[in-house]
Amino acid sequence: MAIRAFDLNIEKVLENWEVEHALREIIANALDEQILTGSDNIEIYEDERGDWHIRDYGRGLRIEHFTLNENQEKLNASS
């Protein structure tokens, strides 16, 4: 499996966000995806180089997932 880097482009796309806001949103989206699709548990881990990884087994991220609007699918899901 190929691992792809994801540039959050915080200064342009997410102009009022700090890094911690983006990380919180990535984790929240991973947890939402786990609930919505019944996928495996997310993984958050630090590798041997000191880099952190957030791994989910869902359908993937799109730039739209980084907006502050609530997704209707999430609002309708029972948890």
Biopython code that builds the backbone (N, CA, C, O; Angstrom):
import numpy as np
from Bio.PDB.StructureBuilder import StructureBuilder

atoms = [
    (1, "MET", "N", (0.840, -1.167, 0.000)),
    (1, "MET", "CA", (0.000, 0.000, 0.000)),
    (1, "MET", "C", (0.895, 1.243, 0.000)),
    (1, "MET", "O", (1.857, 1.327, 0.764)),
    (2, "ALA", "N", (0.573, 2.181, -0.845)),
    (2, "ALA", "CA", (1.331, 3.426, -0.910)),
    (2, "ALA", "C", (0.808, 4.415, 0.130)),
    (2, "ALA", "O", (-0.401, 4.556, 0.308)),
    (3, "ILE", "N", (1.711, 5.085, 0.801)),
    (3, "ILE", "CA", (1.336, 6.128, 1.750)),
    (3, "ILE", "C", (1.578, 7.465, 1.067)),
    (3, "ILE", "O", (2.669, 7.728, 0.560)),
    (4, "ARG", "N", (0.554, 8.302, 1.059)),
    (4, "ARG", "CA", (0.660, 9.603, 0.409)),
    (4, "ARG", "C", (0.719, 10.708, 1.448)),
    (4, "ARG", "O", (-0.013, 10.673, 2.438)),
    (5, "ALA", "N", (1.570, 11.674, 1.234)),
    (5, "ALA", "CA", (1.628, 12.852, 2.106)),
    (5, "ALA", "C", (0.452, 13.754, 1.769)),
    (5, "ALA", "O", (0.000, 13.789, 0.624)),
    (6, "PHE", "N", (-0.037, 14.472, 2.747)),
    (6, "PHE", "CA", (-1.169, 15.378, 2.556)),
    (6, "PHE", "C", (-0.774, 16.754, 3.044)),
    (6, "PHE", "O", (-0.509, 16.937, 4.232)),
    (7, "ASP", "N", (-0.729, 17.721, 2.147)),
    (7, "ASP", "CA", (-0.382, 19.093, 2.495)),
    (7, "ASP", "C", (-1.657, 19.830, 2.901)),
    (7, "ASP", "O", (-2.535, 20.053, 2.068)),
    (8, "LEU", "N", (-1.762, 20.208, 4.172)),
    (8, "LEU", "CA", (-2.962, 20.883, 4.646)),
    (8, "LEU", "C", (-3.102, 22.300, 4.110)),
    (8, "LEU", "O", (-4.207, 22.842, 4.099)),
    (9, "ASN", "N", (-2.010, 22.911, 3.665)),
    (9, "ASN", "CA", (-2.048, 24.253, 3.083)),
    (9, "ASN", "C", (-2.816, 25.208, 3.998)),
    (9, "ASN", "O", (-3.707, 25.931, 3.551)),
    (10, "ILE", "N", (-2.463, 25.202, 5.267)),
    (10, "ILE", "CA", (-3.197, 25.940, 6.283)),
    (10, "ILE", "C", (-3.225, 27.446, 6.003)),
    (10, "ILE", "O", (-4.229, 28.103, 6.279)),
    (11, "GLU", "N", (-2.161, 27.986, 5.472)),
    (11, "GLU", "CA", (-2.123, 29.440, 5.267)),
    (11, "GLU", "C", (-3.102, 29.900, 4.188)),
    (11, "GLU", "O", (-3.569, 31.038, 4.244)),
    (12, "LYS", "N", (-3.430, 29.050, 3.203)),
    (12, "LYS", "CA", (-4.287, 29.482, 2.090)),
    (12, "LYS", "C", (-5.686, 28.903, 2.181)),
    (12, "LYS", "O", (-6.660, 29.656, 2.161)),
    (13, "VAL", "N", (-5.813, 27.603, 2.279)),
    (13, "VAL", "CA", (-7.132, 26.969, 2.262)),
    (13, "VAL", "C", (-7.816, 27.108, 3.611)),
    (13, "VAL", "O", (-9.004, 27.423, 3.672)),
    (14, "LEU", "N", (-7.096, 26.884, 4.673)),
    (14, "LEU", "CA", (-7.656, 26.926, 6.025)),
    (14, "LEU", "C", (-7.061, 28.117, 6.767)),
    (14, "LEU", "O", (-6.358, 27.951, 7.764)),
    (15, "GLU", "N", (-7.344, 29.299, 6.281)),
    (15, "GLU", "CA", (-6.616, 30.486, 6.703)),
    (15, "GLU", "C", (-6.716, 30.831, 8.183)),
    (15, "GLU", "O", (-5.808, 31.475, 8.708)),
    (16, "ASN", "N", (-7.764, 30.438, 8.870)),
    (16, "ASN", "CA", (-7.891, 30.783, 10.284)),
    (16, "ASN", "C", (-7.604, 29.613, 11.211)),
    (16, "ASN", "O", (-7.887, 29.686, 12.407)),
    (17, "TRP", "N", (-7.051, 28.550, 10.681)),
    (17, "TRP", "CA", (-6.778, 27.355, 11.481)),
    (17, "TRP", "C", (-5.322, 27.293, 11.885)),
    (17, "TRP", "O", (-4.430, 27.706, 11.144)),
    (18, "GLU", "N", (-5.106, 26.771, 13.067)),
    (18, "GLU", "CA", (-3.766, 26.409, 13.508)),
    (18, "GLU", "C", (-3.617, 24.910, 13.244)),
    (18, "GLU", "O", (-4.601, 24.231, 12.953)),
    (19, "VAL", "N", (-2.399, 24.396, 13.342)),
    (19, "VAL", "CA", (-2.145, 22.987, 13.070)),
    (19, "VAL", "C", (-3.006, 22.090, 13.959)),
    (19, "VAL", "O", (-3.520, 21.071, 13.498)),
    (20, "GLU", "N", (-3.165, 22.461, 15.225)),
    (20, "GLU", "CA", (-3.959, 21.608, 16.122)),
    (20, "GLU", "C", (-5.416, 21.511, 15.694)),
    (20, "GLU", "O", (-6.059, 20.490, 15.935)),
    (21, "HIS", "N", (-5.954, 22.563, 15.057)),
    (21, "HIS", "CA", (-7.328, 22.503, 14.559)),
    (21, "HIS", "C", (-7.430, 21.501, 13.413)),
    (21, "HIS", "O", (-8.390, 20.736, 13.337)),
    (22, "ALA", "N", (-6.460, 21.507, 12.543)),
    (22, "ALA", "CA", (-6.457, 20.567, 11.416)),
    (22, "ALA", "C", (-6.319, 19.132, 11.911)),
    (22, "ALA", "O", (-7.005, 18.237, 11.417)),
    (23, "LEU", "N", (-5.443, 18.909, 12.877)),
    (23, "LEU", "CA", (-5.277, 17.558, 13.428)),
    (23, "LEU", "C", (-6.563, 17.077, 14.091)),
    (23, "LEU", "O", (-6.968, 15.928, 13.915)),
    (24, "ARG", "N", (-7.191, 17.951, 14.843)),
    (24, "ARG", "CA", (-8.469, 17.590, 15.477)),
    (24, "ARG", "C", (-9.498, 17.202, 14.424)),
    (24, "ARG", "O", (-10.240, 16.238, 14.615)),
    (25, "GLU", "N", (-9.555, 17.932, 13.317)),
    (25, "GLU", "CA", (-10.514, 17.645, 12.259)),
    (25, "GLU", "C", (-10.203, 16.322, 11.555)),
    (25, "GLU", "O", (-11.119, 15.572, 11.218)),
    (26, "ILE", "N", (-8.934, 16.035, 11.334)),
    (26, "ILE", "CA", (-8.553, 14.756, 10.719)),
    (26, "ILE", "C", (-8.975, 13.598, 11.618)),
    (26, "ILE", "O", (-9.532, 12.611, 11.138)),
    (27, "ILE", "N", (-8.714, 13.712, 12.912)),
    (27, "ILE", "CA", (-9.091, 12.645, 13.848)),
    (27, "ILE", "C", (-10.609, 12.519, 13.917)),
    (27, "ILE", "O", (-11.134, 11.405, 13.919)),
    (28, "ALA", "N", (-11.323, 13.643, 13.974)),
    (28, "ALA", "CA", (-12.787, 13.610, 14.021)),
    (28, "ALA", "C", (-13.352, 12.954, 12.767)),
    (28, "ALA", "O", (-14.281, 12.150, 12.851)),
    (29, "ASN", "N", (-12.795, 13.292, 11.605)),
    (29, "ASN", "CA", (-13.262, 12.684, 10.360)),
    (29, "ASN", "C", (-12.984, 11.187, 10.343)),
    (29, "ASN", "O", (-13.812, 10.412, 9.866)),
    (30, "ALA", "N", (-11.834, 10.771, 10.856)),
    (30, "ALA", "CA", (-11.504, 9.347, 10.901)),
    (30, "ALA", "C", (-12.477, 8.602, 11.802)),
    (30, "ALA", "O", (-12.929, 7.509, 11.458)),
    (31, "LEU", "N", (-12.805, 9.182, 12.955)),
    (31, "LEU", "CA", (-13.767, 8.551, 13.865)),
    (31, "LEU", "C", (-15.166, 8.506, 13.259)),
    (31, "LEU", "O", (-15.865, 7.500, 13.382)),
    (32, "ASP", "N", (-15.575, 9.595, 12.604)),
    (32, "ASP", "CA", (-16.877, 9.608, 11.920)),
    (32, "ASP", "C", (-16.936, 8.517, 10.862)),
    (32, "ASP", "O", (-17.935, 7.805, 10.758)),
    (33, "GLU", "N", (-15.885, 8.384, 10.088)),
    (33, "GLU", "CA", (-15.837, 7.382, 9.027)),
    (33, "GLU", "C", (-15.924, 5.975, 9.607)),
    (33, "GLU", "O", (-16.584, 5.105, 9.039)),
    (34, "GLN", "N", (-15.271, 5.758, 10.715)),
    (34, "GLN", "CA", (-15.319, 4.449, 11.377)),
    (34, "GLN", "C", (-16.765, 4.111, 11.761)),
    (34, "GLN", "O", (-17.218, 2.983, 11.564)),
    (35, "ILE", "N", (-17.474, 5.083, 12.302)),
    (35, "ILE", "CA", (-18.868, 4.861, 12.716)),
    (35, "ILE", "C", (-19.769, 4.665, 11.503)),
    (35, "ILE", "O", (-20.601, 3.759, 11.484)),
    (36, "LEU", "N", (-19.602, 5.520, 10.486)),
    (36, "LEU", "CA", (-20.487, 5.476, 9.323)),
    (36, "LEU", "C", (-20.302, 4.220, 8.478)),
    (36, "LEU", "O", (-21.273, 3.705, 7.923)),
    (37, "THR", "N", (-19.093, 3.729, 8.374)),
    (37, "THR", "CA", (-18.827, 2.598, 7.476)),
    (37, "THR", "C", (-18.581, 1.296, 8.208)),
    (37, "THR", "O", (-18.497, 0.243, 7.575)),
    (38, "GLY", "N", (-18.464, 1.339, 9.536)),
    (38, "GLY", "CA", (-18.175, 0.121, 10.283)),
    (38, "GLY", "C", (-16.778, -0.404, 10.030)),
    (38, "GLY", "O", (-16.522, -1.600, 10.171)),
    (39, "SER", "N", (-15.874, 0.490, 9.656)),
    (39, "SER", "CA", (-14.500, 0.088, 9.340)),
    (39, "SER", "C", (-13.708, -0.177, 10.622)),
    (39, "SER", "O", (-14.185, 0.075, 11.728)),
    (40, "ASP", "N", (-12.506, -0.684, 10.450)),
    (40, "ASP", "CA", (-11.630, -0.974, 11.588)),
    (40, "ASP", "C", (-11.323, 0.290, 12.380)),
    (40, "ASP", "O", (-11.498, 1.404, 11.885)),
    (41, "ASN", "N", (-10.861, 0.104, 13.619)),
    (41, "ASN", "CA", (-10.481, 1.224, 14.475)),
    (41, "ASN", "C", (-9.383, 2.060, 13.827)),
    (41, "ASN", "O", (-8.521, 1.539, 13.119)),
    (42, "ILE", "N", (-9.432, 3.370, 14.085)),
    (42, "ILE", "CA", (-8.365, 4.232, 13.587)),
    (42, "ILE", "C", (-7.092, 3.959, 14.378)),
    (42, "ILE", "O", (-7.136, 3.445, 15.495)),
    (43, "GLU", "N", (-5.967, 4.311, 13.784)),
    (43, "GLU", "CA", (-4.669, 4.161, 14.439)),
    (43, "GLU", "C", (-3.995, 5.520, 14.489)),
    (43, "GLU", "O", (-3.949, 6.229, 13.483)),
    (44, "ILE", "N", (-3.479, 5.885, 15.637)),
    (44, "ILE", "CA", (-2.675, 7.096, 15.798)),
    (44, "ILE", "C", (-1.379, 6.639, 16.446)),
    (44, "ILE", "O", (-1.379, 6.109, 17.557)),
    (45, "TYR", "N", (-0.277, 6.851, 15.741)),
    (45, "TYR", "CA", (0.985, 6.334, 16.269)),
    (45, "TYR", "C", (2.164, 7.187, 15.801)),
    (45, "TYR", "O", (2.098, 7.890, 14.793)),
    (46, "GLU", "N", (3.228, 7.092, 16.567)),
    (46, "GLU", "CA", (4.490, 7.758, 16.246)),
    (46, "GLU", "C", (5.442, 6.698, 15.715)),
    (46, "GLU", "O", (5.605, 5.644, 16.329)),
    (47, "ASP", "N", (6.074, 6.975, 14.571)),
    (47, "ASP", "CA", (7.002, 5.992, 14.013)),
    (47, "ASP", "C", (8.412, 6.177, 14.579)),
    (47, "ASP", "O", (8.656, 7.057, 15.405)),
    (48, "GLU", "N", (9.316, 5.344, 14.123)),
    (48, "GLU", "CA", (10.687, 5.353, 14.647)),
    (48, "GLU", "C", (11.442, 6.651, 14.361)),
    (48, "GLU", "O", (12.438, 6.939, 15.026)),
    (49, "ARG", "N", (10.985, 7.440, 13.383)),
    (49, "ARG", "CA", (11.624, 8.728, 13.079)),
    (49, "ARG", "C", (11.019, 9.879, 13.875)),
    (49, "ARG", "O", (11.493, 11.012, 13.792)),
    (50, "GLY", "N", (9.973, 9.589, 14.644)),
    (50, "GLY", "CA", (9.316, 10.640, 15.414)),
    (50, "GLY", "C", (8.167, 11.306, 14.676)),
    (50, "GLY", "O", (7.609, 12.287, 15.168)),
    (51, "ASP", "N", (7.796, 10.787, 13.488)),
    (51, "ASP", "CA", (6.664, 11.319, 12.730)),
    (51, "ASP", "C", (5.372, 10.667, 13.225)),
    (51, "ASP", "O", (5.338, 9.473, 13.523)),
    (52, "TRP", "N", (4.322, 11.466, 13.307)),
    (52, "TRP", "CA", (3.034, 10.966, 13.756)),
    (52, "TRP", "C", (2.154, 10.609, 12.562)),
    (52, "TRP", "O", (2.212, 11.263, 11.521)),
    (53, "HIS", "N", (1.345, 9.575, 12.719)),
    (53, "HIS", "CA", (0.461, 9.097, 11.662)),
    (53, "HIS", "C", (-0.941, 8.907, 12.211)),
    (53, "HIS", "O", (-1.127, 8.449, 13.339)),
    (54, "ILE", "N", (-1.928, 9.266, 11.394)),
    (54, "ILE", "CA", (-3.325, 9.008, 11.701)),
    (54, "ILE", "C", (-3.832, 8.154, 10.554)),
    (54, "ILE", "O", (-3.817, 8.583, 9.400)),
    (55, "ARG", "N", (-4.279, 6.948, 10.867)),
    (55, "ARG", "CA", (-4.677, 5.992, 9.830)),
    (55, "ARG", "C", (-6.108, 5.557, 10.069)),
    (55, "ARG", "O", (-6.466, 5.109, 11.158)),
    (56, "ASP", "N", (-6.930, 5.699, 9.022)),
    (56, "ASP", "CA", (-8.263, 5.109, 9.106)),
    (56, "ASP", "C", (-8.451, 4.185, 7.916)),
    (56, "ASP", "O", (-7.627, 4.154, 7.003)),
    (57, "TYR", "N", (-9.529, 3.442, 7.934)),
    (57, "TYR", "CA", (-9.783, 2.437, 6.910)),
    (57, "TYR", "C", (-11.076, 2.746, 6.168)),
    (57, "TYR", "O", (-11.774, 1.844, 5.707)),
    (58, "GLY", "N", (-11.383, 4.035, 6.059)),
    (58, "GLY", "CA", (-12.626, 4.474, 5.431)),
    (58, "GLY", "C", (-12.464, 4.805, 3.961)),
    (58, "GLY", "O", (-11.584, 4.282, 3.278)),
    (59, "ARG", "N", (-13.328, 5.681, 3.493)),
    (59, "ARG", "CA", (-13.424, 6.016, 2.068)),
    (59, "ARG", "C", (-12.430, 7.068, 1.608)),
    (59, "ARG", "O", (-12.338, 7.331, 0.409)),
    (60, "GLY", "N", (-11.680, 7.682, 2.525)),
    (60, "GLY", "CA", (-10.689, 8.679, 2.129)),
    (60, "GLY", "C", (-11.145, 10.099, 2.388)),
    (60, "GLY", "O", (-12.326, 10.352, 2.630)),
    (61, "LEU", "N", (-10.197, 11.026, 2.336)),
    (61, "LEU", "CA", (-10.466, 12.441, 2.589)),
    (61, "LEU", "C", (-10.522, 13.233, 1.298)),
    (61, "LEU", "O", (-9.813, 12.946, 0.333)),
    (62, "ARG", "N", (-11.385, 14.240, 1.306)),
    (62, "ARG", "CA", (-11.415, 15.239, 0.242)),
    (62, "ARG", "C", (-11.250, 16.592, 0.931)),
    (62, "ARG", "O", (-11.491, 16.711, 2.133)),
    (63, "ILE", "N", (-10.851, 17.587, 0.195)),
    (63, "ILE", "CA", (-10.617, 18.918, 0.768)),
    (63, "ILE", "C", (-11.890, 19.450, 1.436)),
    (63, "ILE", "O", (-11.802, 20.214, 2.396)),
    (64, "GLU", "N", (-13.067, 19.060, 0.946)),
    (64, "GLU", "CA", (-14.323, 19.512, 1.535)),
    (64, "GLU", "C", (-14.481, 19.056, 2.985)),
    (64, "GLU", "O", (-15.226, 19.669, 3.749)),
    (65, "HIS", "N", (-13.790, 17.991, 3.365)),
    (65, "HIS", "CA", (-13.884, 17.504, 4.736)),
    (65, "HIS", "C", (-13.231, 18.455, 5.739)),
    (65, "HIS", "O", (-13.400, 18.287, 6.947)),
    (66, "PHE", "N", (-12.496, 19.439, 5.258)),
    (66, "PHE", "CA", (-11.809, 20.372, 6.144)),
    (66, "PHE", "C", (-12.572, 21.671, 6.330)),
    (66, "PHE", "O", (-12.013, 22.651, 6.824)),
    (67, "THR", "N", (-13.839, 21.694, 5.944)),
    (67, "THR", "CA", (-14.662, 22.872, 6.209)),
    (67, "THR", "C", (-15.375, 22.668, 7.536)),
    (67, "THR", "O", (-15.434, 21.552, 8.051)),
    (68, "LEU", "N", (-15.906, 23.727, 8.078)),
    (68, "LEU", "CA", (-16.576, 23.648, 9.371)),
    (68, "LEU", "C", (-18.063, 23.343, 9.239)),
    (68, "LEU", "O", (-18.776, 23.342, 10.242)),
    (69, "ASN", "N", (-18.545, 23.084, 8.029)),
    (69, "ASN", "CA", (-19.946, 22.721, 7.830)),
    (69, "ASN", "C", (-20.153, 21.264, 8.224)),
    (69, "ASN", "O", (-19.303, 20.416, 7.952)),
    (70, "GLU", "N", (-21.269, 20.977, 8.857)),
    (70, "GLU", "CA", (-21.563, 19.596, 9.255)),
    (70, "GLU", "C", (-22.081, 18.832, 8.042)),
    (70, "GLU", "O", (-22.874, 19.352, 7.257)),
    (71, "ASN", "N", (-21.634, 17.620, 7.905)),
    (71, "ASN", "CA", (-22.047, 16.728, 6.844)),
    (71, "ASN", "C", (-23.397, 16.112, 7.239)),
    (71, "ASN", "O", (-23.538, 15.582, 8.341)),
    (72, "GLN", "N", (-24.384, 16.182, 6.340)),
    (72, "GLN", "CA", (-25.713, 15.659, 6.649)),
    (72, "GLN", "C", (-25.665, 14.172, 6.980)),
    (72, "GLN", "O", (-26.419, 13.708, 7.835)),
    (73, "GLU", "N", (-24.788, 13.415, 6.315)),
    (73, "GLU", "CA", (-24.641, 11.982, 6.603)),
    (73, "GLU", "C", (-24.241, 11.767, 8.064)),
    (73, "GLU", "O", (-24.751, 10.860, 8.722)),
    (74, "LYS", "N", (-23.334, 12.599, 8.569)),
    (74, "LYS", "CA", (-22.912, 12.486, 9.969)),
    (74, "LYS", "C", (-24.061, 12.834, 10.918)),
    (74, "LYS", "O", (-24.248, 12.173, 11.939)),
    (75, "LEU", "N", (-24.820, 13.862, 10.582)),
    (75, "LEU", "CA", (-25.910, 14.287, 11.452)),
    (75, "LEU", "C", (-27.027, 13.239, 11.531)),
    (75, "LEU", "O", (-27.695, 13.113, 12.557)),
    (76, "ASN", "N", (-27.224, 12.492, 10.444)),
    (76, "ASN", "CA", (-28.289, 11.483, 10.401)),
    (76, "ASN", "C", (-27.876, 10.138, 10.964)),
    (76, "ASN", "O", (-28.734, 9.287, 11.198)),
    (77, "ALA", "N", (-26.595, 9.918, 11.187)),
    (77, "ALA", "CA", (-26.101, 8.608, 11.653)),
    (77, "ALA", "C", (-26.423, 8.415, 13.123)),
    (77, "ALA", "O", (-26.319, 9.344, 13.925)),
    (78, "SER", "N", (-26.812, 7.204, 13.461)),
    (78, "SER", "CA", (-26.992, 6.893, 14.881)),
    (78, "SER", "C", (-25.673, 6.386, 15.433)),
    (78, "SER", "O", (-24.980, 5.607, 14.778)),
    (79, "SER", "N", (-25.321, 6.826, 16.638)),
    (79, "SER", "CA", (-24.041, 6.393, 17.212)),
    (79, "SER", "C", (-24.239, 5.643, 18.488)),
    (79, "SER", "O", (-23.268, 5.206, 19.104)),
]
sb = StructureBuilder()
sb.init_structure("model")
sb.init_model(0)
sb.init_chain("A")
sb.init_seg("    ")
for serial, (resi, resn, name, xyz) in enumerate(atoms, 1):
    if name == "N":
        sb.init_residue(resn, " ", resi, " ")
    sb.init_atom(name, np.array(xyz, "f"), 0.0, 1.0, " ", f" {name:<3s}", serial, name[0])
structure = sb.get_structure()
